[in-house]
Amino acid sequence: VERTKQKIDNYYKLRGENRELMKDFQNIVPSKETFIFLPMPKLTPDLERINIMKLMNSDPNRFSIYDAVKCNLAIEELALQYDYAVGDRFVVDYADFSLQHLTKFNPVVLAKNITLFEEAYSSRILSVEFINLPSFVSKILALFKIVMRPKIYARLKIHDNLESLHKVMPKECLPSEYGGTLKKLDEVVANHHDFLLQSHENVSQEHLRVGETEENGAFGVDGTFKQLAID
C-alpha cells in the first residue's frame, strides 16, 4: 500500500514540478514532430511494449530537446492510462543524427525525462537498443552514462544491422521500416487532443501538503553540471 501511495504521489508531484515539460501536450502530433517516440501496437510474447525513437526531420536547426522530451512524455501519459505491458523496450534510431543535434542535448532535461519515466509514470525500462549509430558513438554513450542510473545504462545495446536487432526484437512487433510486419511509423498514430489537454492540469497542490516534502534526487540536478566535457 505504501509503495502504491508513493507512486501516486510521485506522479502528481513530479509532473507539477516540471510543467514546462508538459506544456502544450494537446498540440503534439507525433507524425508531424521533428523527433518521434511511438509505441508499437503489438506486444511481444513476454507482454513487453516496443517503442521506436527516431528523427523524422534531419535538419538540426529544427531539433529541440524540449520538444523531443514533450513528445516522449505525452506518449507515456497515454501509456499510463491505457497500456497493460509489463515493461518497455526502446529502439533508438540514430539515422541522420549529427554532432549538431548532439550539441542541443541538455543533460539536465534528459535526466528529468528518464526519471519521470521511471518515477512519475512507473515505466520499467527493460532495454535500450541503439541502431544506425554515427562515428561519434562514444560521445553519445558518454552523455547517457551521465544521465542514466548504472543499472539502466548497462541495458544499452548497440546493433550494427537489422539482423542483430531481430535477435532481440520479434519482427511481428516491429514496423516495416525495421524489417517488421507492422505498419509504417506514420500510420501508427492516433489523435488524443482532449485527453492530453486535461492531463496537463493533473498535478499536486504542494502548498497544501502536510509535513516536509521528501526530496527527490532526480530533480536536484539543476546547476550541478558545472562542466560537461565529452571528448
N, C-alpha and C positions, 0 to 999 in steps of 0.2 A: 504494500500500500504506500509506504513512504517513497519508494522508488517511482511509483506512478505519479505521486504528488509532485516530486521533484521534476519529472519530465514535463508535466503540465505547466509548472511554474517557469521552467526554462523556456518553454515555447512562447509564452506571453511576455516574459521579462526580456529575453534576448532580442526578440523582434522589436519590442518597444524601444530598446536602447540603440537599435540600428535601423531606424525608419528610413534613413536616406538610401538604404539598400533595398527597401520595399516600395519606394515611391513610384507611382505610375505603373504598377503591376498590370492594371487593366488595359494598358496600351501596348503590351508586349504581344507581338505576333511572330512566333518563332521562325516561320518561313521567310520573314522579311528582315530578320536580325542579321547583323554582321557576323555574329557568333551564335551558334545554337547548342542547346542542351535538350536532347529528346529521348525519352524512354521508349523502348520498343514495345509494341502491343502484346507480344507473346512472351510468357515466362519460360525460363529454362526448365529442364526436367527436375531440377532441385528447387524450383519455385523462386528463382532469383530474377531480378529485373536487369536487363542490359540497357545502358544509357549511352548514347552517342554524343560526343562533343567535338565540334569542328568549326573552322571558319567557313562562312558562306560567301564572304567577300574578302579578297586578298589585299585590298587597299589598307595599309596600316594607318592612314590618316582618318579612316572611318572607324577604326577599332577603339573601343573604350572598355577598360577592365570593369568599370562600374556597370555598364550596360550588360556585359557578359555575366557578371555575378547576379544582376537583377533577373536575367533570363533563367539562370540556374535556380534561383530561389523561388521564382514564380512556378516553375515546373515542380519543384519539391513541395510547394504548398498544395498543389493539386494531388501529388502522390500521397501526401499525408492523409488527405481526406478520402481518396478513392482507391489507393493501391493496397494490395494484400501480399506483396512479395516479402520474403524473409530477409532480403538484403539486396544491395545494389552492386553491380559490376559496371565499370566505366571503360568505354573505348574512347581514347583521346587521339584524334587525328590531327597531326601537325602539317598536313599538306598546305603549302603556300604560306606557312608561318615563317616570319623573318625576324632578324635582330631588332628591327624597328618595332615589331609587335612586342617583343620581349621587354623592351625599354619602357613600355607602358604598363607592365605588370607592377602592381603595388603590393608588396609582401604583407602589409597590414590588412588590406582588403581581402587578399587571398586567405590569410589566416582566419579572418572573421567568417568568410564564406565556408571554409571547411568545418569550423566549429559550429556554425549554425546548422550545417548538415547533420552533424553528429548530436549536438546538444539540444537544439530547438526542434529539429524535425526527426530526431531519433533514427537517423539513417545509418544502416550498417554498411560501411564501405568494405566490401569483400575483396575487391581487386581493382587496379587501375592499369589498363593495357594501353601502352603508347605505340602508335604506328606512324609511319612516314616521318620519322624524326629527322631534323636538319643536321648539318655538320656540327652545329654548336650545341649538341645534345647535353654536353657536360654543364653548360650554363643553365639549362632548363632544370636539370636534376639538382643542381646546387640550390636553385631557388626553392624547389619543392622540399628539399631537405630542411630548409629553414622554417617553412610554414607548416609542415606536417609532423604529427607525432611519429616517433620512430616505428611504432607498430604499424602505422598506415603506410609510411614510406617504404617499409620492407615489402609491401604488397604491390609496388610498382613493377611492371614488367615491360620490356622492350621487344617489339616484334619487327623483324626485318621484312616480312611479307605477309600476305593474307593466309598462306598455308600455315604459318606459325600461329596466327590468330585463331584459325579454325580448330586448332588442337585444344584450345581452352574455351572457345565460344561456339556453340552449336549453330550451324548455318541456318537452321529454321527459325532462329531468334535474331538474325541479322538482316539489315536492309540489303537490297540488291547491289548497292554501291560497294559493299564489302563481301561480295560473293554469296550473299544470303538469299533466302527465298521470300523475304518480306518485301513490302512495297518500298519505293524510294523514300528518302527522308522527307522531301517536301510534301509527300502525301500523308505522312503520319502526324497530322496537325489537326487540332480542334479549337473552337472558339469558346473561351471561358471568361469573357469580359466581366460579367456581373459578379461572378464568384470572386475573382481577383480584386475587384473594386472593394467588395465588402471585407475581404481578408485583411486589407491594409489597416482597418480600424480595430482589429482584434489584438490588442496589446494590453499589458498590465498597467494599472494606475499606481505607479511607485510611491506617490505621496500618501497613499492610503495604507501602505504596508506597515504592519505592526512588527517592531523589533528591527534589528540590524539586518541589512542586506548582505547575503553571502556573496563575497567577491568571486567572480568568475574569471579565472586567469586568462581565458581566451580574449577578453576584451580589455585587458590591462596592457595591451601591447602598443597603444598609441604613443609615439615618441620614443620607443625603445630601440628602434632601428636607426641608431645614430649614423652608422655607416654600413652600407651594403656593397661589398666588393665581390663580384663574380668574375673571376679570371678564367 
